[in-house]
């Protein structure tokens, strides 16, 4: 079986992750390189493990998280679908089982809020992991005296001093806990860019049989995110 360590050691994947990050950096996006994909891989695996999924599903989730943004090396638009195709070919070359490749590429192709849907447990965990990665360390640019100011994505990420995903398997809750510095940015700015992503996390948590909680500065703000879908039973 192909492992996460083998995927991480593959020089082709390393190159594609770097090129995807370079492309997005050139376009002014937040960091999407090794720091981000490592976080997403680890958090995807954590969610699945805490909810009792088997070890192989957990590892496939980690692989999907590590490879999910490769499609950005071509274009931001529909990068999930592009990335799934690139990953499919490379994993076949590595000799991975086809059924496992399908699990990974389905998750990758469905992690974008524009076209994605939490159709499998791995997909759901990947969505939550990816959308939860908002933090000041993701800002690529440093403001200078000559700059008119940072864009809203940079301002919001700079305002997030800490963020953590936790899972309570007993109460079936997944919580994103954020500490937000409001001295230069307002919480409503966070919702301006993250509302659709948080709603996607709610649907993903429901697919896992869980409730999604968004907590900012100690206050639960789930009520601002609209109707909570009826939870489905997770398949462990």
Backbone as a ProteinNet text record, in pm:
[ID]
protein_1_A
[PRIMARY]
XXXXXXXXXXXXXXXXXXXXXXXXXXXXXXXXXXXXXXXXXXXXXXXXXXXXXXXXXXXXXXXXXXXXXXXXXXXXXXXXXXXXXXXXXXXXXXXXXXXXXXXXXXXXXXXXXXXXXXXXXXXXXXXXXXXXXXXXXXXXXXXXXXXXXXXXXXXXXXXXXXXXXXXXXXXXXXXXXXXXXXXXXXXXXXXXXXXXXXXXXXXXXXXXXXXXXXXXXXXXXXXXXXXXXXXXXXXX
[TERTIARY]
84.2	0	88.1	49.6	121.7	92.8	196.6	181.3	198.3	160.5	179	327.1	412.1	556	609.2	559.7	602.4	554.5	432.5	378.8	460.7	492.1	570.4	712.1	763.4	899	903.7	787.9	781.8	823.2	933	980.4	883.4	804.5	706.9	599.3	550.6	451.2	510.4	632.6	697.2	708.5	746.2	759.4	624.6	520.2	388.5	331.5	354.3	309.5	381.3	511.3	588	540.8	516.5	472.9	332.6	245.7	112.1	121.2	208	226.4	284.8	381.8	442.4	337.4	250.8	147.2	53.6	8.2	-86.4	-19.8	106.7	179.2	191.6	219.6	230.9	99.3	-12.2	-142.9	-194.4	-114	-150.7	-231.7	-238	-312.1	-227.9	-295.3	-225	-144.9	-61.1	28.7	-47.1	-5.5	-64.6	44	156.3	268.5	274.8	396.3	416.4	353.2	357.5	294.6	146.2	77.7	-66.7	-102.9	-36.6	-76.8	-42.7	64	95.8	-10.2	-55.4	-163.7	-290.5	-327.3	-450.9	-442.6	-328.6	-309.6	-324.9	-258.9	-263.6	-404.4	-472.7	-604.7	-709.8	-700.1	-791.1	-779.9	-656.2	-632.9	-683.7	-661.6	-705.7	-857.7	-930.5	-1077.3	-1126.4	-1073.8	-1116.2	-1079.6	-961.1	-917.5	-1002.9	-1030.5	-1109.9	-1251.5	-1303.4	-1438.9	-1442	-1328.7	-1326.2	-1310.9	-1267.2	-1247.4	-1120.8	-1116.3	-1004.4	-875.3	-763	-632	-605.2	-650.2	-623.4	-704.3	-828.4	-907.7	-841.5	-789.4	-718.6	-598	-521.2	-403.2	-441.9	-547.1	-592.8	-638.8	-700.6	-739.8	-619.6	-514.1	-391.1	-329	-329.4	-274.7	-355.9	-488.4	-574.7	-547.5	-531.6	-502.3	-369.9	-270.1	-137.7	-136.9	-220.6	-218	-331.3	-416	-542.8	-528.1	-418.6	-407.4	-314.3	-272.5	-177.8	-231	-361.2	-420	-399.6	-365.3	-339.6	-217.9	-134.3	-17.5	-59.2	-181.7	-232.8	-322	-417.5	-508.1	-589.2	-632.5	-715.8	-854.9	-903.8	-1038.5	-1045.9	-1137.1	-1157.5	-1028.8	-948.2	-820.2	-838.5	-953.9	-978.5	-988.6	-1063.1	-1079.4	-947.1	-879	-748.4	-651.4	-647.5	-557.6	-590.4	-719.4	-759.9	-707.6	-713.6	-663.4	-512	-440.3	-295.2	-256.5	-325	-296.4	-328.8	-439.5	-478.9	-366.4	-311.5	-205.7	-81.7	-41.1	82.1	69.1	-45.1	-63.6	-73	-128.5	-129.7	12.7	95.2	235.8	308.2	266.7	327.3	275.9	169.5	116.2	9.9	-53.1	-157.7	-281.7	-353.1	-478.4	-579.2	-648.8	-739.4	-852.1	-908.5	-1017.8	-971.4	-848.8	-796.6	-769.3	-722	-702.5	-835.2	-940.7	-1072.6	-1117.9	-1091.4	-1125.9	-1052.9	-925.1	-842.9	-884.5	-900	-929	-1070.8	-1164.9	-1300.3	-1295.5	-1218.7	-1206.2	-1141	-1032.9	-963	-1053.6	-1128.6	-1213.7	-1333.2	-1362.1	-1481.4	-1450.6	-1326.8	-1296.4	-1320.1	-1346.7	-1373.1	-1518.3	-1539.6	-1675.9	-1761.1	-1698.6	-1773.9	-1845.6	-1782.7	-1842.2	-1839.7	-1778.1	-1756.6	-1876	-1874.5	-1978	-1916.6	-1954.8	-1901.1	-1971.8	-1925.6	-1993.4	-1937.6	-1820.5	-1759.5	-1699.1	-1671.5	-1607.6	-1473.6	-1391.7	-1262.9	-1282.8	-1377.4	-1408.2	-1451	-1538.9	-1590.4	-1478.8	-1394	-1283.8	-1185.8	-1159.7	-1069.7	-1126	-1254.3	-1316.8	-1298.6	-1329.5	-1317.8	-1172.9	-1081.2	-939.6	-891.8	-928.2	-883.4	-941.7	-1071.7	-1137	-1102.6	-1050.8	-1015.7	-879	-800.7	-664.6	-662.4	-701.3	-690.8	-604.6	-495.3	-400.8	-302.6	-248.6	-159.9	-33.9	6.6	125.6	104.1	-20.9	-47.9	-30.2	-11.1	1.5	141.5	148.3	276.6	340.3	255	309.3	328.1	427.6	447.5	419.6	329.7	289.8	406.7	421.6	528.2	466	550.3	500.6	439.2	481.6	433.6	308	267	150	22.8	-83.7	-210	-276.1	-242.2	-302.4	-316.1	-340.2	-357.1	-499.6	-516.4	-652	-721.6	-851.3	-930.9	-885	-841	-792.4	-669.1	-577.5	-458.2	-493.6	-583.1	-620.4	-685.4	-775.3	-844.1	-746.8	-659.5	-563.6	-465.9	-423.2	-334.1	-402.3	-533.8	-608	-626.8	-608.3	-628.1	-497.1	-494.2	-372	-361	-471.5	-468.2	-594.7	-582.9	-699.7	-675.3	-780.8	-767.5	-895.1	-880.1	-993.1	-992	-1106.1	-1119	-1239.7	-1234.6	-1340.9	-1383.3	-1513	-1568.8	-1654.8	-1599.4	-1670.8	-1794.4	-1791.2	-1904.8	-2026.6	-2006	-2117.2	-2136.4	-2050	-2053.7	-2048	-1946.4	-1926	-1784	-1772.8	-1642.9	-1638.5	-1537.2	-1530.4	-1408.2	-1429.9	-1321.9	-1317.8	-1211.4	-1196.7	-1091.5	-1132.2	-1045.7	-1029	-904.9	-878.7	-854.2	-931.7	-935.4	-904.5	-800.7	-760.1	-840.3	-928.7	-1017.5	-961.6	-835.3	-778.3	-767	-748.7	-734.7	-828.6	-913.8	-1002.2	-1123	-1239.2	-1361.5	-1401.3	-1472.5	-1517.7	-1607.9	-1684.1	-1769.7	-1687	-1563.1	-1474.7	-1444	-1430	-1408.1	-1524.7	-1647.5	-1764.7	-1779.3	-1728	-1738.1	-1667.6	-1557	-1483	-1497.2	-1541.3	-1545	-1685.9	-1789.4	-1925.3	-1957.8	-1933.5	-1963.1	-1878.6	-1755.5	-1668.3	-1716.6	-1766.6	-1817.4	-1946.9	-2030.6	-2150.7	-2113.9	-2007.2	-1960.3	-1909	-1844	-1798.7	-1916.2	-2023.5	-2143.3	-2197.5	-2206.8	-2256.2	-2160.6	-2031.2	-1932.6	-1944	-1959.2	-1975.1	-2101.7	-2207.9	-2333.3	-2314.9	-2233.9	-2207.7	-2138	-2058.8	-1988.7	-2072.8	-2198.5	-2287.3	-2257.9	-2202	-2159.8	-2223.3	-2216.2	-2252.9	-2125.1	-2124.3	-2008.1	-2028.2	-1927.6	-1931.9	-1821.2	-1856.3	-1757.4	-1754.5	-1640	-1624.9	-1515.9	-1551.4	-1455.2	-1448	-1328.4	-1305	-1398.3	-1419.1	-1499.3	-1649	-1695.3	-1838.9	-1876.2	-1975.2	-2019.2	-2104.2	-2069.9	-2135.5	-2206.3	-2239.1	-2303.7	-2436	-2509.4	-2639.6	-2635.4	-2517.9	-2504.3	-2487.9	-2476.2	-2444.2	-2565.1	-2684.5	-2803.7	-2847.2	-2931.6	-2994.4	-2893.2	-2900.1	-2811.2	-2876.4	-2811.1	-2870.7	-2887	-2982.9	-3004.6	-2883.9	-2825.5	-2702.6	-2724.9	-2625.3	-2625.5	-2533.3	-2556.6	-2476.1	-2340.9	-2234.9	-2100.4	-2079	-2000.1	-1967.7	-1823.9	-1804.8	-1670.5	-1616.5
-120.1	0	125.6	223.4	350.3	429	478.6	550.2	701.3	774.9	919.6	954.5	881.9	909.5	893	792.9	774.3	890.1	934.6	1048.3	1173.9	1196.3	1314.6	1309.9	1190.5	1175.7	1181.8	1184	1186.1	1324.3	1335.8	1468	1538	1460.8	1522.9	1596.5	1534.3	1600.9	1722.4	1711.3	1825.7	1944	1914.5	2020.3	2084.5	2003.2	2057.3	2141.7	2100.9	2181.7	2315.8	2314	2439.3	2529.4	2471.1	2552.5	2610.5	2532.7	2583.1	2701.2	2689.4	2798.9	2922.1	2901.6	3013.4	3088	3011.6	3072	3159.1	3104.7	3179.5	3298.9	3283.6	3397	3510.1	3475.7	3576.7	3649.9	3583.1	3644.8	3711.2	3711.5	3782.9	3703.3	3571.4	3488.3	3459.5	3409.2	3366.2	3239.2	3201.6	3087.7	2957.9	2884.2	2754.3	2648.5	2665.5	2574.5	2462.8	2422.3	2307.5	2326.9	2448.3	2470.9	2440.2	2493.4	2474.5	2328.3	2263.6	2126	2030.2	2060.2	1977.2	1991.9	2116.1	2139	2065.9	2077.8	2015.7	1863.5	1807.9	1662.6	1616.5	1684.8	1647.4	1662.3	1771.3	1797.4	1704	1673.3	1576.9	1442	1397	1269.8	1274	1385.3	1400.7	1387	1455.2	1449	1306.3	1238.9	1102.1	1007.4	1022.7	935.4	955.7	1081	1110.1	1056.3	1047.1	996.6	845.1	779.5	634.3	563.2	632.7	566.6	480.8	379.4	286.5	354.9	290.7	351.5	381.4	295.9	319.5	438.6	452.4	569.5	696.5	691.2	806.7	842.9	742.6	770.9	823.8	768.5	820.3	965.2	996.9	1135.2	1227.3	1179.7	1259.4	1281.4	1177.2	1190.4	1290.3	1281.4	1376.6	1519.2	1537.3	1670.2	1724.5	1638.2	1680.8	1721.6	1656.5	1679.4	1768.6	1819.1	1879	2005.6	2077.5	2208	2207.8	2092.3	2085	2151.2	2144.3	2202.5	2351.9	2418.5	2562.4	2598.8	2502.3	2536.3	2574.6	2536.9	2574	2696.8	2696.1	2809.6	2789.3	2899.3	2890.9	2835.6	2867.3	2827.3	2676	2614.7	2468.9	2391.6	2444.5	2378.9	2242.2	2219.9	2089	1979.6	2006.5	1908.2	1888	1997.8	1987.3	1906	1936.5	1865.8	1717.9	1684.7	1544.5	1465.9	1525.5	1459	1439.4	1541.3	1529.8	1422.7	1423.1	1325.9	1184	1168.6	1036.4	973.5	1050.3	997.8	961.7	1050	1027.7	908.5	895.7	783.5	650.2	652.6	530.6	490.5	590.8	562.7	502.9	542.3	489.7	350	306.7	174	164.8	275.7	271.7	200.9	135.1	67.9	168	129.4	221.5	270.1	180.4	220.4	326.8	313.9	413.5	546	539.4	662.6	735.8	661	722.3	793.1	733.8	798.2	931.8	931.2	1051.4	1158.8	1120.9	1221.2	1276.1	1196.1	1248.5	1359.3	1337.5	1439.6	1566.4	1549.3	1665.4	1744.6	1675.2	1742.1	1812.2	1783.6	1840	1931.8	1979.4	2062.6	2211.6	2252.6	2394.2	2428.6	2546.1	2585.2	2613.9	2650	2684.9	2564.8	2447.1	2330.5	2205.1	2211.2	2091.5	2049.2	1923.8	1866	1757.1	1752.9	1652.7	1519.6	1444.4	1321.5	1197	1205.8	1093	1144.5	1053.5	1097.8	1167.8	1116.1	1180.2	1319.9	1333.1	1464.9	1561.8	1517.5	1603	1649.1	1555.7	1592.4	1687.2	1664.5	1751.9	1892.9	1905.6	2037.9	2115.3	2051.8	2119.8	2157.9	2067	2095.6	2213.4	2213.7	2318.5	2454.1	2458.4	2586.6	2640.5	2557	2603.1	2669.7	2658.7	2711.3	2859.3	2939.1	3084.4	3131.6	3200.4	3237.9	3340.5	3422.5	3530.4	3478.9	3354.5	3300.2	3273.3	3279.5	3254.2	3378.1	3492.9	3616.3	3623.4	3635.3	3637.4	3775.5	3880.4	4014.6	4085.7	4170.6	4258.8	4400.5	4470.1	4603.9	4701.8	4788.8	4889.3	5028.8	5129.3	5266.3	5310.1	5248.9	5290.4	5216.6	5112.9	5035.5	5103.5	5104.1	5163.3	5083.2	4956.1	4872.6	4729.9	4641.4	4500.8	4472.7	4369.7	4332.9	4264.5	4240.2	4189.5	4051.6	3967.4	3834.9	3845.8	3934	3952.3	4011	4111.5	4173.8	4073.3	3991.7	3894	3790.3	3739	3638.3	3696.1	3820.5	3882.7	3900.2	3916.7	3936.9	3808.5	3693.3	3565.1	3524.4	3536.3	3508.2	3360.7	3289.4	3146.9	3081.9	2957.5	2882	2734.7	2662.9	2522.1	2447.4	2329.2	2239.5	2131.6	2112	2005.5	1919.8	1794.1	1698.9	1632.3	1632.2	1560.4	1447.6	1327.1	1213.1	1177.8	1203.8	1169.3	1254.2	1386.7	1476.6	1499.1	1437.4	1451.6	1598.2	1666.3	1807.1	1826.9	1912.7	1956.1	2107.7	2156.7	2298.5	2364.8	2478.2	2565.3	2682.9	2691.3	2794	2894.3	3020.9	3125.8	3237.9	3286.5	3408.5	3519.7	3627.1	3730.1	3865.8	3930.8	4063.5	4168.1	4238.6	4335.2	4477.1	4492.8	4627.7	4689.7	4606.4	4660	4593.4	4503.8	4428.8	4383.4	4378.7	4341.8	4198.2	4136.1	3998.5	3987.6	4092.8	4089.5	4077.2	4126.8	4108.9	3960.9	3888	3743.8	3677.4	3715.3	3654.4	3693	3809.8	3852.6	3755.2	3699.1	3607.9	3462.3	3434.2	3295.4	3240.1	3317.8	3269.7	3144.5	3148.3	3031.3	2911.2	2935.9	2826.9	2763.9	2848	2794.2	2715.8	2762.3	2686	2551.6	2550.7	2425.4	2332.6	2388.5	2307.6	2249.9	2324.7	2273.8	2151.9	2161.4	2049.4	1930.3	1959.1	1851.7	1781.4	1859.3	1799.8	1715.1	1762.8	1686.4	1552.8	1551	1426.1	1325.8	1378.7	1295.3	1265.9	1308.7	1286.9	1379.1	1496.3	1589.6	1727	1806.3	1947.6	2029.2	2130.7	2217.8	2342.6	2376.2	2495.4	2590.2	2716.3	2821.1	2909.5	2915.6	2994.6	3098.5	3226.4	3335.1	3415.5	3425.9	3495.8	3447	3315.7	3254.5	3256.4	3315.7	3325.2	3237.3	3150.2	3064.6	3145.7	3138.5	3220.4	3135.8	3013	2923.6	2978.6	3049.8	3101.2	3197.7	3259.3	3353.6	3283.7	3150.9	3079.8	3017.1	3045.9	2995.1	2860.2	2793.4	2668.1	2554.2	2474.3	2359.3	2236.7	2172.1	2057	1939	1852.2	1734.2	1641.8	1602.8	1522.3	1383.2	1335.9	1198.7	1116.7	989.3	900.6	874.6	892.6	868.1	719.8	688.6	549.7	522.4	451.9	424.1	296.4
0	0	0	-77.5	-82.8	44.9	109.3	235.6	216.6	318.8	317.8	305.9	375	367.8	225.1	152.7	13.8	-73.7	-49.3	-124.8	-96.1	30	67.8	9.9	-12.4	-66.1	-217.9	-281.4	-427.5	-478.4	-553.1	-597.8	-692.9	-768.5	-858.4	-779.1	-673.1	-588.8	-519.9	-471.9	-407.4	-503.3	-627.1	-727.2	-757.5	-773.6	-806.3	-693	-568.7	-455.5	-454.7	-479.3	-484.4	-598.1	-714.6	-829.4	-804.1	-741.3	-708.8	-612.7	-513.8	-418.5	-487.4	-576.1	-649.4	-732.3	-798.1	-881.9	-798.4	-686	-602.6	-535.5	-497.9	-439.7	-540.9	-666.3	-772	-794.1	-764.1	-781.2	-654.2	-548.7	-427.3	-327.2	-342.6	-248.2	-124.2	-19.8	99.7	71.3	166	150.5	126.4	22.2	-11	-32.1	36.9	16.9	119.7	154.3	242.1	379.6	432.2	562.5	557.5	453.1	440.7	416.7	320.6	288.2	402.3	477.2	593.8	701.4	723.6	819.4	777.1	651.2	603.1	611.2	576	586.2	730.6	821	962.7	1021	986.4	1042.7	984.4	855.1	794.5	864.7	884.3	952.6	1096.3	1163.6	1302.7	1314.9	1228.4	1233.2	1213.6	1113.9	1085.4	1199.4	1253.6	1363	1487.5	1520.5	1639.7	1627.5	1506.8	1485	1466.2	1479.3	1482.2	1350	1248.5	1119.3	1125.1	1039.4	1041.2	995.8	1028.6	1005.5	859.1	768.5	626.8	576.4	619.5	581.6	632.2	753.9	810.8	724.8	681.1	599.1	461.7	401.8	273	286.8	398.8	423.9	431.6	498.5	508.1	371.1	286.6	150.8	69.8	80.3	8.6	55.2	186.3	239.4	190.7	182.4	137.8	-9.1	-90.8	-235.6	-286.4	-198.7	-243.3	-327.4	-314.9	-382.9	-503.7	-549.1	-660.9	-787.5	-810.6	-930.6	-943.5	-833.5	-838.8	-922.7	-956.4	-1037.7	-1179.5	-1220.4	-1352.2	-1345	-1250	-1235.2	-1108.7	-1048.5	-928.4	-961.1	-1080.8	-1119.4	-1134.3	-1060.5	-1064.1	-1036.7	-946.2	-917.9	-852.6	-789	-729.7	-834.4	-940.5	-1048	-1121.8	-1151.5	-1217.5	-1133.3	-1004.7	-915.4	-904.7	-902.3	-894.1	-1014	-1131.3	-1251.8	-1246.1	-1199.5	-1188.1	-1085.8	-973.9	-868	-914.6	-987.4	-1037.6	-1119.1	-1212.1	-1300	-1219.4	-1129.8	-1054.8	-960	-893.2	-801.2	-876	-996.4	-1078.6	-1114.7	-1145.2	-1176.3	-1055.2	-936.6	-815.2	-780.3	-846.9	-823.3	-715.5	-681.8	-580.1	-631.4	-541.4	-572.9	-629.8	-737.1	-805.7	-714.8	-634.9	-546.6	-447.3	-398.3	-305.2	-375.9	-498.4	-576.3	-593.3	-620.7	-638.5	-510.9	-393.8	-266.4	-252.7	-284.7	-271.3	-371.3	-496.9	-600.3	-589.2	-541.5	-517	-413.3	-307.5	-203.6	-257.8	-332.6	-388.3	-482	-566.5	-665.7	-602.4	-475	-411.1	-293.2	-279.8	-163.8	-188.3	-311.9	-340.4	-308.5	-249	-214.5	-338	-449.1	-569	-629.7	-628	-693.6	-607	-489.4	-409.7	-326	-285.2	-201.2	-114.4	12.1	104.9	82.7	-16.3	-57.7	9.9	73.7	142.8	273.5	369.3	493.7	471.6	380	353.4	296	203.7	148	256.7	345	451.7	544.6	585.8	675.1	607.1	477.6	402.5	392.9	366.7	357.4	487.7	599.3	728.3	756.6	727.8	751.1	666.5	539.4	447.7	485.8	512.7	540.8	678.6	765.8	900	905.2	798.9	800.9	766.7	863.6	852.8	969.5	938.4	1043.7	987.3	1073.7	1028.5	959.6	987.6	922.9	774	725.9	584.5	496.9	558.5	480.9	421.3	288.7	218.9	216.1	213	193.7	327	333	447.3	400.5	468.7	425.8	443.2	346.9	352.8	353.9	374.8	380.4	248.2	138.5	7	-37.4	38.1	-1.9	46.3	-34.9	8.7	119.4	133.2	237.5	191.4	287.1	257	212.9	129.7	90.3	206.7	191.3	303.2	347.2	253.8	291.5	381.4	345.7	428	564.1	566.3	693.1	787	733.2	817	870.4	783.9	829.9	931.2	913.1	1010.1	1145.7	1145.1	1269.8	1348.7	1284.4	1352.8	1419.7	1550.9	1626.4	1664.7	1667.5	1699.1	1644.4	1600.2	1554.3	1580.1	1613.8	1648.9	1615	1555.8	1531.9	1639	1703.7	1802.2	1768.1	1810.4	1782	1912.6	1939.2	2053.8	1998.6	1998.7	1941.3	2021.8	2152.2	2238.9	2207	2192.3	2162.3	2012.8	1933	1786.5	1745.6	1792.6	1755.5	1705	1604	1551.6	1568	1636.8	1671.1	1609.5	1545.6	1501.3	1596.8	1674.4	1777.4	1731.9	1719.5	1665.1	1766.4	1778.8	1853.4	1751.1	1761.4	1656.9	1717.4	1665.7	1710.2	1633.5	1704.3	1638.9	1636.8	1669.1	1672.2	1533.7	1430.2	1294.5	1195.1	1242.6	1153.6	1234.1	1171.3	1240	1208.5	1301.8	1281.5	1159.1	1130.3	1010.8	884.2	886.5	771.6	751.8	862.2	852.6	780.9	819.3	757.3	610.3	574.5	435.2	341.8	386.6	299.3	339.2	462.6	509.3	531.8	507.8	534.9	454.5	322.1	239.3	281	320	362.7	493.1	585.3	711	689.7	599.1	565.8	503.4	423.1	365.4	475	575.8	689	766.5	780.6	847.4	774	642.7	563.8	572.8	574	584.9	719.7	826.8	959.4	966.4	903.3	901.7	832.5	725.5	656.1	748.9	842.6	939.5	1063.1	1061.6	1175.7	1291.7	1262.1	1366.7	1348.1	1453.5	1447.4	1439.4	1353.8	1340.4	1424.5	1506.3	1590.7	1547.9	1526.6	1503.2	1626.6	1692.6	1813.9	1789.6	1803.5	1785.7	1914.3	1969.9	2096.5	2207.1	2210	2314.9	2292.4	2183.9	2156.4	2038.5	2057.7	1948.8	1851.7	1722.6	1621.2	1517.6	1552.9	1457.7	1407.7	1492.6	1453.8	1338.2	1314.1	1203.3	1068.3	1073.2	950.2	883.7	930	862.3	913	835.8	875.3	879	985.3	1000	936.9	841.1	774.6	867.9	838.2	918	908.8	1024.5	1020	966.5	892.6	844.4	931.6	936.9	1019.1	952.6	1031.7	978	957.1	854.3	825.8	863.4	973.6	1022.3	960.5
[MASK]
++++++++++++++++++++++++++++++++++++++++++++++++++++++++++++++++++++++++++++++++++++++++++++++++++++++++++++++++++++++++++++++++++++++++++++++++++++++++++++++++++++++++++++++++++++++++++++++++++++++++++++++++++++++++++++++++++++++++++++

